Amino acid sequence: MTHTGKDTTVVIVGGGVAGLALGNFLLRKGIGCVVLEKHSREYVEQRQRAGNLDADGVRRLHEWGLAEVVEGHRHGASDAGVPLLIEGEERQWRMGGADDSDDVDGAFCPQQILVRNLIRVFLRDGGDLRFGAEDVSPHDIDTDNPLVRYRDTTGAVRTITCDFVAGSDGFRGVSRTAIPAGVLTSSTHEFGYAWLTVMTEVPADPPAVLAVHSRGFAAQITRGPHASRLYLQCPLTDTIDQWPDDRVWNELEARFGRPAPRKGPTTSKQVVPLRGVVFSPMSYGRLYLLGDAAHLISPSSAQGMSLALHDADAFARAVVHRVAQHDSSLLDSYSETCLDHTWRHQASAVRITEAIHDAGDPSYEGEFRRQIARKELETMLEPLPAHRP
Ligand SMILES: Cc1cc2nc3c(=O)[nH]c(=O)nc-3n(C[C@H](O)[C@H](O)[C@H](O)COP(=O)(O)OP(=O)(O)OC[C@H]3O[C@@H](n4cnc5c(N)ncnc54)[C@H](O)[C@@H]3O)c2cc1C
């Protein structure tokens, strides 16, 4: 470990994908860090969220020697495509983000499994991860001696001095609020519709099917061998009470244009507005924002975890460079580097989100937009086999 005269080099606020990846990256380079997570280990290891990690995210884990955390979940979707039903007719959607490389596949890895694996590896390798950390608050972030206070599980107030604070506590975390008012700008794009997302104890076979239909977008995506998540585009004003299980399955079948091979109990429902948000800059003094703490990307692009891994990678490299070379240049350019990457992905997320939603139900964006979106969508699909006379 490094010795900088502080309790540790980096305090990482939040043990989600961004924070745990960062902790593992730093640990591999012998940089001291402490991860403070608000919830219990049991809670974060079963919290269901995303399910698809793109090839760029998988490649980053490989580069840091962490291939084991997605082992067994890789898919060949970047090669094979994913079935996309347009008014019931099957086409193949080419998956692939703005930076997807062709040397690795993405992974259908439920987020809670990725989190569980990152925790296991971090603790196995000697990492310091403190669950149940309440009232976490970064202080003196505009000085060379920042510190983080929190209340531990016994109720005692603890202070950790450090060189840097990584704010990776998600969209509703506290790190961002430690930055003085007026420093950050926030840019938001609302798509004007929501997703009803439903967890169900029914496996998805194949692992992902998407549907563009005049009733709206729909999808069923695997969450492991015994579960899947259903997605139905719906108005922002819908509530889960309007969506009893029967209606969910009937609507899925209508939008797929075919019967569901299996139906079963649902375990949770949520209405999630589709939006993109970016906060700028992504650093202030010695505080650096990572992942959802700095940006939200439309979930239909399935790039949120990958963006979180990008930020963790960029910040870890910057800290390693600073510690090894006494050179802050990568830390100084961290915000610019990550914002450039984020905006590139926001652009592709807007394109994907609008194509797969606007090409369906015209009551949201109108018939003109629907026709344009159909043409956009065509560029994202594998071409139809050439017609032979
Ligand atoms: C419906 C839906 C589907 C999605 N599907 C995909 C997908 O398929 N692929 C994809 O890549 N992304 C997807 N995403 C996005 C993805 O889930 C997020 O982008 C990702 O979780 C971001 O990781 P993070 O570590 O930045 O934040 P989080 O995962 O939110 O982690 C933040 C952590 O900080 C902790 N925390 C919060 N406040 C505090 C505090 N005060 N003190 C200490 N700890 C705190 C939290 O408990 C949490 O553990 C989806 C999102 C939604 C809503």
The ligand as an SDF file (V2000), in Angstrom:
LIG
                    3D

 53 58  0  0  0  0  0  0  0  0999 V2000
  -34.8050   -0.3600  -15.3700 C   0  0  0  0  0  0  0  0  0  0  0  0
  -33.3410   -0.1870  -15.5810 C   0  0  0  0  0  0  0  0  0  0  0  0
  -32.6800   -1.0610  -16.4330 C   0  0  0  0  0  0  0  0  0  0  0  0
  -31.3130   -0.8910  -16.6530 C   0  0  0  0  0  0  0  0  0  0  0  0
  -30.6780   -1.7430  -17.4920 N   0  0  0  0  0  0  0  0  0  0  0  0
  -29.3680   -1.6130  -17.7250 C   0  0  0  0  0  0  0  0  0  0  0  0
  -28.6750   -2.5540  -18.5340 C   0  0  0  0  0  0  0  0  0  0  0  0
  -29.2370   -3.5380  -19.0360 O   0  0  0  0  0  0  0  0  0  0  0  0
  -27.3500   -2.3610  -18.7200 N   0  0  0  0  0  0  0  0  0  0  0  0
  -26.6740   -1.3220  -18.1310 C   0  0  0  0  0  0  0  0  0  0  0  0
  -25.4550   -1.2090  -18.3320 O   0  0  0  0  0  0  0  0  0  0  0  0
  -27.2860   -0.4470  -17.3090 N   0  0  0  0  0  0  0  0  0  0  0  0
  -28.6130   -0.5590  -17.0980 C   0  0  0  0  0  0  0  0  0  0  0  0
  -29.2270    0.2870  -16.2270 N   0  0  0  0  0  0  0  0  0  0  0  0
  -28.4330    1.3440  -15.5650 C   0  0  0  0  0  0  0  0  0  0  0  0
  -27.5510    0.7960  -14.4210 C   0  0  0  0  0  0  0  0  0  0  0  0
  -28.3540    0.0740  -13.4960 O   0  0  0  0  0  0  0  0  0  0  0  0
  -26.8260    1.9570  -13.7010 C   0  0  0  0  0  0  0  0  0  0  0  0
  -26.2720    2.8070  -14.6650 O   0  0  0  0  0  0  0  0  0  0  0  0
  -25.7210    1.4510  -12.7610 C   0  0  0  0  0  0  0  0  0  0  0  0
  -26.3060    0.8870  -11.6210 O   0  0  0  0  0  0  0  0  0  0  0  0
  -24.8020    2.5920  -12.2990 C   0  0  0  0  0  0  0  0  0  0  0  0
  -23.9020    2.1100  -11.3380 O   0  0  0  0  0  0  0  0  0  0  0  0
  -23.3490    3.0850  -10.1810 P   0  0  0  0  0  0  0  0  0  0  0  0
  -22.3660    2.2600   -9.4180 O   0  0  0  0  0  0  0  0  0  0  0  0
  -22.9210    4.3580  -10.7700 O   0  0  0  0  0  0  0  0  0  0  0  0
  -24.6080    3.4300   -9.2870 O   0  0  0  0  0  0  0  0  0  0  0  0
  -25.4790    2.4810   -8.3560 P   0  0  0  0  0  0  0  0  0  0  0  0
  -25.5940    1.1260   -8.9640 O   0  0  0  0  0  0  0  0  0  0  0  0
  -26.7280    3.2400   -8.0810 O   0  0  0  0  0  0  0  0  0  0  0  0
  -24.6330    2.3240   -7.0290 O   0  0  0  0  0  0  0  0  0  0  0  0
  -24.5550    3.3500   -6.0580 C   0  0  0  0  0  0  0  0  0  0  0  0
  -24.2590    2.7150   -4.7080 C   0  0  0  0  0  0  0  0  0  0  0  0
  -24.1080    3.7550   -3.7430 O   0  0  0  0  0  0  0  0  0  0  0  0
  -24.8450    3.4240   -2.5810 C   0  0  0  0  0  0  0  0  0  0  0  0
  -25.2130    4.6780   -1.9130 N   0  0  0  0  0  0  0  0  0  0  0  0
  -26.2020    5.5400   -2.2460 C   0  0  0  0  0  0  0  0  0  0  0  0
  -26.2120    6.5810   -1.4160 N   0  0  0  0  0  0  0  0  0  0  0  0
  -25.1950    6.3930   -0.5380 C   0  0  0  0  0  0  0  0  0  0  0  0
  -24.7060    7.1130    0.5610 C   0  0  0  0  0  0  0  0  0  0  0  0
  -25.2790    8.2650    0.9420 N   0  0  0  0  0  0  0  0  0  0  0  0
  -23.6470    6.6200    1.2410 N   0  0  0  0  0  0  0  0  0  0  0  0
  -23.0650    5.4560    0.8710 C   0  0  0  0  0  0  0  0  0  0  0  0
  -23.5000    4.7110   -0.1580 N   0  0  0  0  0  0  0  0  0  0  0  0
  -24.5510    5.1770   -0.8620 C   0  0  0  0  0  0  0  0  0  0  0  0
  -26.0310    2.6330   -3.1040 C   0  0  0  0  0  0  0  0  0  0  0  0
  -26.6230    1.8200   -2.1070 O   0  0  0  0  0  0  0  0  0  0  0  0
  -25.3800    1.8230   -4.2130 C   0  0  0  0  0  0  0  0  0  0  0  0
  -24.8670    0.6020   -3.7480 O   0  0  0  0  0  0  0  0  0  0  0  0
  -30.5930    0.1650  -16.0020 C   0  0  0  0  0  0  0  0  0  0  0  0
  -31.2590    1.0050  -15.1180 C   0  0  0  0  0  0  0  0  0  0  0  0
  -32.6100    0.8460  -14.9210 C   0  0  0  0  0  0  0  0  0  0  0  0
  -33.3220    1.7930  -13.9810 C   0  0  0  0  0  0  0  0  0  0  0  0
  1  2  1  0
  2  3  1  0
  2 52  2  0
  3  4  2  0
  4  5  1  0
  4 50  1  0
  5  6  2  0
  6  7  1  0
  6 13  1  0
  7  8  2  0
  7  9  1  0
  9 10  1  0
 10 11  2  0
 10 12  1  0
 12 13  2  0
 13 14  1  0
 14 15  1  0
 14 50  1  0
 15 16  1  0
 16 17  1  0
 16 18  1  0
 18 19  1  0
 18 20  1  0
 20 21  1  0
 20 22  1  0
 22 23  1  0
 23 24  1  0
 24 25  2  0
 24 26  1  0
 24 27  1  0
 27 28  1  0
 28 29  2  0
 28 30  1  0
 28 31  1  0
 31 32  1  0
 32 33  1  0
 33 34  1  0
 33 48  1  0
 34 35  1  0
 35 36  1  0
 35 46  1  0
 36 37  1  0
 36 45  1  0
 37 38  2  0
 38 39  1  0
 39 40  1  0
 39 45  2  0
 40 41  1  0
 40 42  2  0
 42 43  1  0
 43 44  2  0
 44 45  1  0
 46 47  1  0
 46 48  1  0
 48 49  1  0
 50 51  2  0
 51 52  1  0
 52 53  1  0
M  END
$$$$
